[in-house]
Amino acid sequence: MASNEPQPTRNLLRRLALRAGALLLVLAVGVAIGLLVPGARTPSDSSAEAGFARDMATHHAQAVEMSMIAYANSASPEVTTLAQDIALTQQAQIGTMRAWLTAWKLSPTGREPMAWMKTPRDMPGMDHGGAATMPGMATKAELDSLRRAAGRDLDIAFTQLMIRHHEGGITMVDAVLAAEPRSEVRDLAAQMRAGQDAELTAMRDLLHRLTTDNSAENGVRGD
């Protein structure tokens, strides 16, 4: 049966699957070794490590979804490159976190999102419009609006939503780092923070140009 996805989207989906699959074996071996190290504790169901892995996987999944929308519909090479990078990186990290939960013999889902954070409802971005349950998450209405957008409006909406999304993700990263997690969780969280900090700098610059330039110099091509 032929796919209804545009060719660029199918290509990105294929790269997502290949990258995630290649990492899963390496990561599973690494986690297994960590479990055999004397003194290494297996995270409990209510641990910060387990909560972070579950909730950040959900958080990342929305970033991948928004990135796929932008990748398929933007006419800006800068936006499509950014969207592709975010989708590939965060899908691979989802695979990592799911591999942890499997190795720890824990459920991929928890009873209460964000319960591992001490005061999640007080965190920035936790409640914008009443529908979001994690820092920086877009609401259903915002995602629907992004799907309907086109041209510069799409690029601006995607960049604004992803900036807020990254800021929320960093809030979650800082919370798990403060809990002094296992080494593999600490290392990936630190990697996430560095990567998202760099992307935030790039996106803030991009958003400034998108909202102040009226010419094609911002990288958005006309029809």
N, C-alpha and C positions, 0 to 999 in steps of 0.2 A: 504494500500500500504506500502510495506516495505521501510524503510529509507535506503538511500545509505551511510549515515554517519557511520563511525566505532563506535563500542559500547562505547569506552571511550569518544568520542566526544559527542555522544547522552546523556551519563550520565552527562557530564558537561553542555550541553545545558539545560537539565532538571533542574539541580541545579541553573543555571542562572535564569531560569523562576520562580522557586519557591522563590528564594531569592528576586528577584525584585518584585514579586507579594505581598509577605509578607510585604515588606517595603512601598509599595505604599499607603496602607490604613493608616498606621501610619503617613506617611509624609503628606498625603492630609489633615488629621485632624490637624496636626501641622501648616500647612500653613493657613488653614482656621481660626484657632485661631489667628494667627498672623495678618490676615486681619481685625479681629474684635477689635484688641487692639487700644485704642484711640491714635491718633497721628501717627499710623503706615501708611506709604505711600505705595500705590500700585505702583509697578514699571511701568514706561512707556515703550512703544515699543522700544524707543531709549536708554533706561537706561543701565547702566553697568550691573545691575543684569540680565536683559533680554538677553543682548548680551553674557554675560558670560555663562548663562544657555544653550543657543543655541550652542555656539561655543565649549564649553567644552563637551557637549554631543556628538558633532561630533568628537572632539579630542579623547574622551574616546572610541567611537565606533571603531576607528582604532586600539587603543590599545587592545581592545577585539578581533578584527579580527586577529592581529598578535599573540596574546596569544593563540587563538584557533589553529592557524597553528602550533605553537611550541608544544602545548599540544598534538596534534594528531600525530606529526611526530618525536619529539625528543626521543632519547633513554636514556637521562639523567634524573634520578629522581629529581635532583635539578632544572633543567630547567622546567620540567613538573609541579612541585609543584609551582614554581614561576609563571609560566604562568597561572595556575589555580587560584592562589590567585589574580593576576591582573585582570583576566577576571571576576571573581565573584564580586570583589570590585567595579570595574569600571562599570559593567553592573548595579549593584544596584544603583550607583550614577547617572547613566543616568536616571534611573527611578525617582529618586528624582528630578532631574532638569526638567524633562518633567512634573512632577506633579506640580512644581512651575508654569510653564508657563500656564498650564491648569487652576490652581487656580487664576492666575493673568489675565485670559481671553486674553492671548496673543498668537500669532501664534508660532508654534514650530520652524519656520524658519524665518530668516531675509533677507533683501535685499542684504546686503553687509557683508560678514564674517569679523570679527575683527574690524568693524567700531567703536565699543565701546572703543577700546584702542586708546590712543592719537596718537601714532606714530607706528602702528603695523609693517610697513615695515622695521623699523629700529631695530626691536627686534631680538635677536639671534635666528638663525634657521628658520627665516621666508622664506628664499629663498635659497634652495640648489638644484640646477638643474632646477630652474624655474617653478616647478610644485606644490610646496607646498604653501598653503595659511595661515597656522597657524604655530606657533613656534613648531619645533621639528617633524612635520609630515613627514612620509615617502612618497616618490613619488610612482607612479604606477610601475615604473621600479624596485624600491627597493622591493616592495611587491611581484612582479612577481619573482624576484630573490630569495626571502625568500621561496616562495612556491616550487621552484625547488631545494632548498638546502637540504642536508641530513647530518646526523652525526654531527661531530664537526663543520663543516661549517654552518649548520643550527643553532646550539647553539650560535656560535659566532655572526652570522648575527642578530639573534633575540635579543641577549643581547645588541649589539651595537645600533640597531634601537630603542630598548626600553629605553636605557639610554638617547639617544637624545630626545625621545618622552617625557619622564618624565621631562627632563630639560626644554623643551618647555612648558609643562603643568604648571610647577612651575612659569614660566614667566607670564602666564595667571592668575594664582592664585594671585601672588603678585600684578598684575594690578588691579584686582577686589577688593582686600583688601585695596589698596590705595584709592579706590573710596568710602570707608566707606559705604558698602552696608547694606541692611537689615540684621537682626540678623541671620536668617536661612542661608542666603547666606554666611555671614561671618563665621559662625560656620562650614559649610561644606567645605568651601575653606580652612580654617585652618586645618581641618581634612585631606583634600587631601594633603596639603603641608607636614604635619607630616608623613603621610603614604608613600608618594612618596620619601621624603628624606631618609627614612629608606630603601626603596627598591633600591634607587640609590646606597647607601652604599653597599648593598648586591650584586647588579649587577656589580658594579665596581670590587669588589673582585672576583666575579665569572669570569668576563671577563679576569682579570689578570691571573687566573688559567687556563682558557681555552686556552689562547694564549701563555702561558709559559710552561705548563706541556705537556709532550708527553706520559704520562702513564695513566693508568685507574684510578689513584688517583683523577682526577678531577671529577669523578662521571659519566663519559660517558662510557656506556657499549659497548663492541665490539659485532659484529654479532655472 
